[in-house]
């Protein structure tokens, strides 16, 4: 951190928050450089769909008008949105198929489902990203911050902003004593390509997203549409299918703890063992997954607040609001070339707001993850099903 000078803001990470911040700084005429450790925008994981709700007005305010108009390009199913369809985010008993809860439908102006991959592609429009640059360390000087990368290169700037995700290297160096809170749940997921007839039984339950917990053994699953025919010229749907289960002695799925299998074959075998206890249509969908499917184990953990709120699906909303708070509190200090003390005070105000907003959200997210794997705890007051709002009240 240093005073506002002609030196650039250094953004580490070209995810949602990093790219949105870059778009805002571009509009504000504030110089920046953005670095990303990967080589391009292509995703290598199971893919993610994001629900943007209470952050939508903020997002539209931060985006330049041309990108605001192109936001439908990121929708998981723009044709369904044009038909007026919306997700009720239904929650089912996975062992009986009974609908237990759903949210009120909301119009496009209030809630949308986007593909994270296409959303990033949209946000990267006209942004020069420096690819293949892995952050290693930083040093602060009297009026600058110097950032070093694995290839030996470095960049000197006025401010370092870590936007490098759940396993942030920037945060690890800034807060070396902070530890992940590992949640006693095992998770695996896959990205599948389905014909309209193959996906129809699930889309009959909801066009975009569904989730379910088994009252029999506390296994949990969700199904999320990522892409639909016509959006990218294809003839198939792309969806994410995630399965998880508790890893707690007091909540055995079988007669004992079930560890994560070490191979795709063993993971698929375990999934199909679970599926034998599920109700239709999720049961048949899971049992019919081909032997070639790649099931990736996913780590479920969080940092002490604040951190991305994934387990309530609210992480993207909070990251968008984080950028808004930088725009409100920090960016004016950079534009005015304020003193280091003034910039430090602005960053303190930013951090105080983020902590006050995100701490209850992260704790609620953690509880939602636990509730999702203990059927008896799931009710309207559970964070798993309660409304998504910017400022959440959660009793610690």
N, C-alpha and C positions, 0 to 999 in steps of 0.2 A: 504494500500500500504506500502511496506517495501522493504528493499534491497534484491537483489537476494541471497537467501540462500538455504539450503537443505530443507527448508520448502516448502510445495507444493503450486502450484497455485490452488486457490479454484474457481471452476466453479459452478455457481448457474444456473441450467436450462439445461436439456438434450434435447434441440431442435436442429435445424440444426446447428446454430453457435456453441453452446456448445459442441456438439459431434464432429464437424469438428475440433474445437480447440483441443479437447482431442486427436483426431487422430494425429494432427500435433505435439503436445507435446510428445506423445508416441514415434514418430519417432525421435524427437530431444533429447530424454533422459531427459526431464524436468519433475520432479515429479508433479503430480496434483491429486486432488480429485474432482469428479463431483457429484453434488447433484440434485435430481429432486423431486418435491413435489408429483407428481403422483406415482402410485404404479407399473406401467409397461408402455410399449411402445404403448399399445392399445389406439386409439383415441376415444374420447367420443363425438366429435362434428360432424358436417355434412361432414367432410373430406375435404381435399384441394388437388388440383392439382397445381403443380408449373411449371413455364416455366423458364428453365435455358438457358441463351443465352450468353451475353457478359462475364459472370463469368465462363463459362465452362473451358477455358484454366487454369484459376486460380484453380478451383476445382480439375482438373486432376493433377495439380502440387502439391496440398496439400495432396491428397490421397496417401496412399501406393499403390504400383503396384497391389497387389491382389484385392483391393477394386476398383481400377480404371477399372480393367477388368470386375468386377461384376456390374458396374453401370447400365447396361441394366435391371438388376433385379428390379430396381426402376421405370422403364418406365411404364406409364399407359397402354400402348399397345405395347409390344415388337414385336409382330407378325406384326403389321401394320408398325412399323419402319423397320423391316426386308424386308417388301414388298416395301419399298421406299416411304411410305406415310409420309406426313408432314402436319402440320396445317398451314392454311393461316389466322387463327384468323379472320374469316369474321365478319363483322358488318352489321346488317340488320335494316331496318325500321320495327319495331315490329308490326305496324298497317297495313302494306301493304305487307310485306315479301320481299321488294326490297333490293337487295344487295347494300350497300352504300360504303363499303370499305373492303379491305383485304390487308394483308402484303405479300411481296414476300416469296415464299417458301424457306426454308433453310435446308441444309443437317443436318444429325445427329451430325456431328462434330461442328456445329454452334448453334444448338438450339434443346432442347429436352423437353418433358413434362414428369414429374415424379409425382408419388404419394408421398405426404409428409410423409405418414405413412410408406411406404416401404423405402423411402429414409432415414428416421431416423433409421429404422431397419438396413439398410446397414451400416450407419455411426456408429452404436452402436457395430459393430463387434469387439470383444475382448476388449471392454471398460467396466470396472467395474463401474456401476452406483449405487449410493447409493439412493435407492428409498424411497418414503414416507417422505422426509425431506423438510419441509417448512421453508424457510429463514424468520427470524424475525428481526435481527439487526446485526450490526457489530461495533467493536471498533478497533482503530488503536493504536499500541504501537510504541516504538522506532524503532523496527526492525521487526514488524509483524502486521498482521491483524487477529483479532479473530472474527469468524462468529458464530452466535447462531441460533438454529432452534427451532421450536415449541415444540418438544419433550424434550427440555432441553439440548440436546447434543450441542457440539460446536466443531469447527475445527480452528486450528491456521495455518496460511499460510503466504506466502510472498506477495501474490497479490490476490485480489478478482476481479473476472470478472463476471458481471451480464449478463447472457444470458437467462433471464427468461421472455422474450416476451413483448407483447404490454402493459401488465399491470404489469410491472416489479416492484417487491417489493424493489429490490436493488436500482433501479433508484428513486423510491419514497422516500427512506430514504436519498439518496445522494443529490437529488434535491427536497426538500420538498415543495418548493413554485411553482414548475412547475405544470401546469394544462393541462388536456386534452382539445383539441379543438374539440368540438362536431360538426359534420357535419349534416346539416338539411336534413337528408335522413333516411328513415326507411327501414330495410333490414330483410328478412327472407329467410331461405334456408333449404334444405333437402337433404338427401342421398337416392337414389333410386336404386333398382335392376331391371334390364330390360332384357328381352329375346332379341336375335338378331333381331327378327321381330319387337319388340316394339321400339327398338332404331334406326332401319334402316332409318326412315324418317329424323331424326336429323343427323345421321352420313352421310347421303347423302349430307348434307350441309357442313359438315366438320367432319373428322374422330376423332378429338380430342376436339375441343372447338368452341363455337360460342357465340356471344353476340348481343343484340338488344335493341334499344330504340324506344318507340312508338311516332310517330309524332303527335298522337292524344291526348295523356294524359301524356306523359313523364315517363311512367313506363319503367323500365329497367329489363332485365333478362340476365343471362348467363347460359350456359349448358357446363359442363366440365366432360369428361370421366376420371374416377379414376382407373378403373380396367377392363380388358377385358377377355373373356374366354380363358383359357389356361395359363394365367399368374400365377394364384394360383390354378389351377386345377378345377375351377368352370366352369359352363356352361352359366353364365349370365354376363352381364355388370353391373358395378357399376358406377353411375354418380352423380355429384353434380348439383343441380338445385337451383339457387338463384334468388329471385325476390326483387326488391326495387322500391321505389317511393319517390318523393320529399316531404318534410314536410315544405313547405314554403307558406305563404299566397299568394304570387304573382304567384305561380305555383300550383294551386289546381288540384289534380287528378280528383276529382269530383267537387262538388260545394263548398267544404270546405276542411279543413285539414283532412287527413286520419291518425288516430293514429294506433299504433300497437295493434292488437287484443290480448287479454289476454289468449286465449286458442287455442289449435291445431285446433279444429273444426271451430272456428271463423276465424283463419288465413287461413285455407283452403278455407273457403267460400269467403273470400276477394280475395284470389288468383284467384279463378274461376270467380269472378266478373271481375277482370282485364282481364283474359284470353278471355272473351267474346269479347273483343275489339281487340284481337290480330289476326295476320294472321297465316295460316297454314305453317309448321306443329307444331309450338310451341303451337298454340291454342289447338289443339286436345290433345297434350301431357299433357298440364296442366289440361284440363278439365277431362281427364281420370285418374288423380291421385286418388288412392283409399282413402277411408275415414280414413284408418288406418295410413296414412302418418303422420310423425312427422315433423312439420315445426317449426324450432327453430328461434326465433328472434336473430339477430346478431347486436351488437353495432358497429356503424361506427364512429370512432373518431381517432384522432391522437394526438401525443405529439408534442410540439414544436420541430422542427428539431434538431438532427436527430432521426428518428424512422422508423420502418418497412414500406416500401412503398408498401402497399397492393393494392391500387386502380389502379395502373398501372401494377400490377402483378410483381413488381420488388423487393419486399422485400427480397426474397431468394438470388437474385443476389448480393444485397448489403451486406447481412450478410456474404456471402462467401468472398467478398472483405474485409470486416471488419477483418475476421480471417487472411487474407493475410497480412493486415497492422500490425496486432499484430505480425505475424511471422517476418516481416521485421524490425519493429521498436522496439518492446518490448522484444521479446524472446531472442535476442542476449544479452540484458542486464541481463536477468535471467541466461543464460548459463555462462556468464562471472562473475557472482556474483558481479555485479557492485554496487556502492554506492546508497544510497536512492536518492540522488540528481540526479544522472545519470539516474536512473530508472524513476524518476518523469519527467525529461526532455524528455525521450523517450515517456512516456505516453502523455505528452503535444503535441508532434509531431503527435502521433497517433490521438488524439482527434481533432487536427486542420485539419488533412486530412479527417477524417470522416465527420466533420461538413461541410467542403467545398464541399465535394462530395454529401452528403445526404441532405443538406438544400434545394437546388433547386429541388432535386428529390422528397422530401416530399411535397413541395409546388406544384409541378406539379401533384403529386398524388392527392392532395386535389382538385385541379382544375379539374382533370380528373373525380373525383367522382361527382362534381357539373355538369360538362358538360354532363355526362352520363344521367342526369335527366333533361336536358333542350335541347330538340332536335335541336332547332334552333342554338345552339352554336357548334354543332358537325361538324367539318370539318377536313381537313388534318392537320391543324396546332394545333388542340386541343391535349392536352397531352393524351387524351383518345386513340388517334389513332397514334400519332407521334412515331417515332422509339425509341426503348429502347437502351440506351447507358449508359456507366459507368459515364461519366462526361457530365451532361446535362446543357444546358443553359436555364434558365427560368427567365423572367423578373418579378420581384416582384412588 
